[in-house]
Amino acid sequence: MVNRYPLSGKAGLFVLLVTSIFSAAPGTAQAKETLTWVLRDFPPLTIFTGPQTGQGAIDKLMPELIARMPEYNHQIMHVNRARGTQMLQDPDVFACDPTLLWTPERDKTILFSIPTYATPGNGITIERSNHEQFAPFLTADGHLDLAALLASNTVKVGIVAERSYGPVIDKIIRGAVQQDSLILHYGNAAVGSMLQMERMDRFQAIISYWPEARYHAQQQGIPLAELEFFAVKDAPKYQFAHIGCSKNDKGRAAMEIINREMRVLRTTKLIGFYAQWMVKKEEYLRDAQTFFDEPEN
């Protein structure tokens, strides 16, 4: 297989062939299609470095899903966000990403699976010592009015460039892109880097998933007691993620199998894998009993 995508990132473009190149039937040798899985360093879903490498929820899912798709050879590539998007949008590439939020823009060029897991919604992580700066924007139930906060220009908020935070937060961000209060981060390990910048008062808040921020804080030795997280006003408690594949004939054929297998794996395996990273594990498991009750799910 010719790799048209140059190596990127600290460890380069890590490639692991998890099945053989050819499948031999009696008297014949027939090449299988190679399905490339593009994974980004996205704790606690995928973890590329440190003592918990390979222990993320999606890290644990991949062998389970691959074992149920013997029709293909499977190749795993570790990529950054830009490279993963480029590959999924290339009509000549056959690739899938197991960690995508659906958006109308992405739906134009990427084929999406059924919902595969639910993550607590994105919100605002701050240093607890800065609480008073955010108090005027908190609702009675403890949610933060992000639109009002950004419009006030009283604090600077860091976000990961080109990431979707779900429809509610995405809409607020689009309305604030010209404001000085919003700072975009384009680098790798963005949330970890932004936590460090927050500690240095480069900005006073970041938008992220709380499990993701917690993971990076623990890796950096930041006491969790010194951080505070606010859900965003009007944003849902959970966001549903999907597997996204190339929007071509190969992607459509694979998606039929992916949807079939994920209807089983999302409840028997993935909920448990992800629950291990939840602060309120028992609450998450209770809520998970209704995650996929809707007919379209």
Helices and strands as residue ranges (DSSP letters): E 15-17, E 22-25, E 28-31, E 34-39, H 57-67, E 73-78, H 81-89, E 95-101, H 104-107, E 110-112, E 117-120, E 123-127, G 128-130, H 131-134, G 135-137, H 146-152, E 157-160, H 167-174, E 182-185, H 190-199, E 205-208, H 210-219, G 224-226, E 227-231, E 238-246, H 249-265, I 266-270, H 271-275, H 281-288
